[in-house]
Amino acid sequence: MMLYPAMSKLNSYIPNRYMLVNVVARRARQIAEEAEDSGLHLDEKPVTLAIHEVADGKLTAAGVEAAAEEA
């Protein structure tokens, strides 16, 4: 079974698997909260959306940590 996106691609943006899990989980919670607050229906699960953001280079460990400090 092949995973998409590939782990090697995700690791190019976030090199540590433990950090990757934390970044994706934190972003997935943000996505879920934003969708709930706005009443938006998500076609995909928040974790899937967060993983795709990492794969597209839109989300890095530094970006999520900075956002968490602001909150």
C-alpha positions, 0 to 999 in steps of 0.5 A: 500500500502506497501512502500519499503524500510520501513520508519522504516529502513530508519529512522534507518540510518537517524532518522529525516524525514526532514533530510532524505528528504534533504539527499535523495534530495541532493544525487539524484541531485548528481546522476543525475548530474553524469549520465548527465556528463558521458552520462549514462542512468539510469534505475531507477529515481535518487530519487529511487537510493538515497533511496536505498543507504540509505536503504543499509546503504551506505548513512548517513546524515554525509556522505552527509554533508561532501561531500557537504562541500568538493564541 
